[in-house]
Amino acid sequence: MAIEGTTEVREKRIRLGMVGGGTGAFIGAVHRMAARLDDHFELVAGALSSTPEKAKASGAELGLDPSRSYSDFKEMAIREAKLKNGIEAVAIVTPNHVHYEAAKEFLKRGIHVICDKPLTSTLSDAKKLKKLADESDALFVLTHNYTGYPMVRQAREMIANGDIGAVRLVQMEYPQDWLTENIEQSGQKQAAWRTDPSKSGAGGSTGDIGTHAYNLGAFVSGLELEELAADLDSFVKGRALDDNAHVMMRFKEKNGERAKGLLWCSQVAPGHENGLMVRVYGTKGGLEWTQKDPNYLWYTPFGEPKRLITRAGAGSGPSAARVSRIPSGHPEGYLEGFANIYTEAARAIFAKRKGVAVDPAVIYPTIDDGMKGMVFVDACVQSSRRNGAWVKV
């Protein structure tokens, strides 16, 4: 995938390691597919499970050299850092409570970190991790993968260019239905850890998918959150974490407007699978994007008919073109958007290899985006405990 009008020189693949993501893990497989799509990474090592037998079997299944298939991420970090051809980057795809300890071991050895969201399971760990990342020469990339969709980049570009005027309203939604029943009690692995405060953190749906919706709204609009009021619920009896949240937001003033936001995330909304969407309304018009039709962006200039902008089609700008692979009309989806985050990370790593500045066009979520997500979850929990009181962020 090359920036439109240029030819990218093929760099030697980045040697990648992985923590978590062993046999049967959903997000680990997604990360591996995303890393492979544009052929910038090669998986060469892994600590794929905390269970030694499973780690070994998972490594064999993926064709890893047995000597580089580890049962402990600290051992992996120490050994790989000493190898002449050790890993240059690591993908951390474990449950949330492992993120801090794992990332710490690799960052302090100068190994780039690509970490799944949310940043950590606690705000205190997030603060410690940010300090480590800021002090390290290694890159820290957070996989808020929805910012990789071409038409999300298009919406961001249009808002930055003033096409809808000053932003007044941001509507964010991410409903699912998979936790409508108490499946965590049945032993379903994904449900079990995501509803366990010791592994997931203080937020349930807020941390799992609410952070995605919030990040998407902030990324597209360019706004900074000032305060929020949240109403969190655990509708399923016995569930320790929220499975539904309604959040009102007040953003910092920008372009003479103090925008308001409304976020709904739910994992108990039958009929919704992964219903992520964002709407942004300004003084001159509005934009709407939904994940179910990711190649389409609806644009409505005030007082004019609604217009459809398609990925790589008429009206699509350079920010969308640089993260598109195929002509318009051929759909690109979730995996391609996820791969765009890996490819942006690769471009930044290649620049680091050469000792040159990263191209300003390269965009990927950073440790700062991760901190904003953790602060968002913490503020939601605080507000809801205080009967929906407004909480400064």
N, C-alpha and C positions, 0 to 999 in steps of 0.2 A: 504494500500500500504506500504510494508515494504522494507527496503534496502536489496538488494540481500544478502543472507547468514545470515540474522539476523531475529529476531522476535521482532516487536515493541509491547511494553506493552500498552494495551488500556488505554488511559488517559480519565479522565472525560471531557466531551465536553466543549468547550470554549463558554461562553455565549456571543452571538454576537448581536449587534445592527446595524441598517442601517439608513442612512440619504439619502433621495431620493429613487428612485426605486419603486414608487407606481404603481397603476394599469395602464397598457399600456406602461410602461417604458421598453425599450429593455435591457439596460445593467444591470439594477437592477435585473431582472430575471436571467440573466446569472450569476451574482455574487452569487445569492442564490443557483443556481444549482451547481456551482463550490464549494461553501462552504459545501454543503451537500454530495457531491460525496464520499468522504472518511470518512464521519461521524465524523469529528473532531469539528464541530461547531453546535450550536443550536441557531436559531434566536429567541430572546426573547423580543426585543424592537425595536421601530422604530419611526423616524420622516419622514414618507414616502412621504410627499408632503408639500409644503408651503401653500397649501390651506387646512384649517382645515377639511372641509367636506370630501375631497378626502383622506386626511391622515387617518381619522377615518375609512372610507370605505375600504381603502387599508389594514389597520391593521386587520380589521375584516375578510377580504378575506384571509389573511395569517394566521389567527387563533391566533393573538397576544392577550394577556390579554389587555382589553380596558384601564386599568390603566397604561399600558406601551406603549400605542400608542399615540405619541405626535404630536403636530402641529408645534413645534418649536425645533430645534436641541439644542439650548442653554438650554432650560428647560430640555430636555432629558439628556444632559450631567450633569447638576447640580443634578438632581434627581437620575439618575442611579449611580452616584459616591457615593451617600449617602446610597444606598440600600445594605443590607448585601449580597444579591445575584445579585447585579447589573452587567451590562455588563462588560466584560473584554476587548472586542475589538469592534470597530465600522467600518463598511464598508461605505465609502462616495462615492455615485454613482450619484451625482448631475451634472448639467452643471458646467463648469470649474470655473465660477466666484464665486461659493459658496465654493469651496474646502478650501480656506485659512481660512475663518471665522469658518467653521465647524470643520476642523482639529484642529484649535487652541483651541477650547473649550474642546475637548476631551484630547488632549495632555497635557494640563496644569493640568488635573485631573488624569493623569497617566493611561489613557485608550489607549490601542494599536490602531493604525489607519491603516486601509487598504483602500487606496485611488485610485480611478480610475485616469488615465492619461488624459491630461498632468497635471503636478503638481498643477498649478494654472492658472489664466487667465493673470497674469502680472508677469514680472521678479521681480519687487519690492516685491510683495506678496510672491513669491517663496523664496526670500532671507530671509524674515521675518519668513516664515514657517520653513526653514532649521535651523535657529537659535533656534526656539522653539523645534524642533525635537532633535537637538543636546543636548539641555539642559534637555530634558525630559528623564525619565527612561523608558518611553513607546517605543515600537517598531513602526517604520513607514515603511509600505510596500506599494509600488506603483505597480499597476497591469499592468505592461508591460507583458501581459500574454503570448506572443509568445515565450518568453524565457523559458516557461514551457514545450514546445514540446520536447519529448525524443531525436529526431534526431537533434534538434538545440543544445541540450546538447552534443550530440555525436560530432557534428562539432566543437564545442568549445574545447572539450577534444582533438580531433585530432590535431587541430591547436596548442594548448598549448604543445602537445607532439612533435611538430616539423614534423608531417607527411607530410605537404606540404611545409616545409622549412620556410624561412622568408617571411612574407606576403608583397606582392607588390600592389595588387589591390583588392578593395572591391566594388562590385556592389550591390546596394540595389534598390528594386522597390516595390511600393505599389499603383497600379492603381485600381480605382473603376469607376463606371459610373453613380451612382445614382443621382448626381447633374448636369447631362448634361443639364437639363432644370431648369428653375427658380421655382422649386417646393416650395421654402420657401415662395413665395408670395401666395401660395394656402392654407397656414396654416398648412402644414406638420410640426409637432412639432420638430422632430429631425433636419430637415433642417433649421428651423427657428432659433433655438438657435446656431447651429453650424456655421451659416453664419453671426451671429450678433457679432460684435467686443466687445460689452459691456458684453456679456456672454461667448464667446469663447476665446477672447483675440486677440492678433495681428496676429496670424496665422490661416488660414483656413485649407486647406489641409495639410499644413506644421505642424500645431499643432495637427490636428485630426489623421492623418495617417502617416505623415512624421516623427513624433517623434517615432512612432513604428518602421519604417524602419531603422531609424538612430540607435535606441537602439539595434535592432537586429544585425546590422552590427558591432557595437562596442562590443556587448556581445560575439559574435562568434569569432571575430578577436582578441580581447584583445587590440585593439588599442585605442589611445587617440587622439581626433581631435585637430588640431592646428589652422587651418583657413579654410574658405570656401568662395565660390563665388556662388551666387544664382540668378536665374531669375524666379520671381514669376509672375503669371498671374491670372487675374479674367476674364475668357473668357465669362462667362455669363453676359450679360448686366445688370447693376444695382447691381451686387453682390459686397458687401463691402470688402470681404476677398478673398484671393487667392483660386483658385480651381485647380491649377496645379503649380508644381514647378520642376525645374531642378537645382540640386545643385552639384557643384564640390567641392571636399574635399582634403585637405592635412593633413595627420596624422603625429604625432610626430614620430621621428625615433625610430625604435625598431629592434633589431637583425641585425643592419647594413643596414637596408632598411628604406626609408622614403616613406611609402605607399601612394597611391592615391585612392580616392573614388569617385563614381558617384551615386547620388540618384535621382530617379524620383518618385514623388508621384502625383497622379491625381485623381480627382473625376468627371472628364468629359471625360473619355476614354471608349466609348461604346464597349461592349463585355467583359469588365472586371468587375467582381463582387468584390472579395477581393483577388487580385492577388499578395499577398505578396511573395517575394522571395529574396534570398541572394546568391551571388556567391563570393567566395574568392579564389584568385590565389596567389601562392607563388613561391619560387625558385625551388621547387621540385614537385609541383602538384597543383591541384585545387579541390574545393568542391562546390556543388550546392544543395540548398534545396529550395523547393517551398511549400507553404501552401496547394495547391490543392492536393499534394501527400505527406502529412506530415510524413508518416511512412517510406519514402524513402530518402536516402542521396546518391548522386552521388559523387564518389571519383575517380579522374584521376591522378595517378602518372605520371609524365612527361615521355613520350616515351612509355607508356604502355596502354593497353586497359582500357576503362572506367569500373569502378566497381560499382555495386549497393549494398549498405549496408541497410538492413532493420531493423526496430525497433524490438528489442529482437531476431534478427536473427544472422547469422554468421557474425563476424566482429564487431558487436555492443558491445560497452564497458560498464563499470560499471556506468558511469554518466548517460547513457540512461536507463540502467536497473533499476536504483533506482527510476526512475519516470515513469516506465511502469507498467501496471496492468495485462495485459493479454498476452497470447503467440503470437508470430509473425504470421502474416497472418490474424489475426483479427484486423481490423483497429481501431486505437484510433485517436481522432480528436480534434477540437477546445475546446469543453467543458472539455475534459480530460487534455489538456494542461493548460487551465485556472485553473482547480482544482489543478494542481500541484503547482501553486503559493500559493493557499490557504493552501495546505498541508505543504509546506515549511514554511509558516508563522506560522502554528499551531505548528510545531516542535520547532520553535524559541520561541513561547509563552510558550510551555510546559517547555522548558529549563529555561525560566524566572521564571515560577512558582516554580521550584525546586531550583532556585538560582545557576544553573550550567551553564557552557559555552555552547554555541550553537555548535553543531557538525559542523566542517568545511565543510562537504559535503553539508550542507544546503545552498541553493542559492535562493535569492529572490531579486527583484529590491528594492532599498532603496531611501531615500530622495536625496542622491547624484546623482542617476540615473535620478531622477526627475529634479534636477537642471541642469544637462547636457542637458536634453530635452528643458528646458526653454531657456537656453543660445543658443542652436541650433536655435530655432525659432526666437529669437531676432536677431541673427547674419544674418539669412536668410532675414529677413525684412530689416535690415540695408543695406545689400549688394544689394538687389534688388532696393532699393531706390536710390542707387548710381550706377545704370546701371551695376550691376553685379560685382562691385569691390570686391577684396579680403578683408575679414574681419577677424581679429584675434579673436580666441575664448578664 
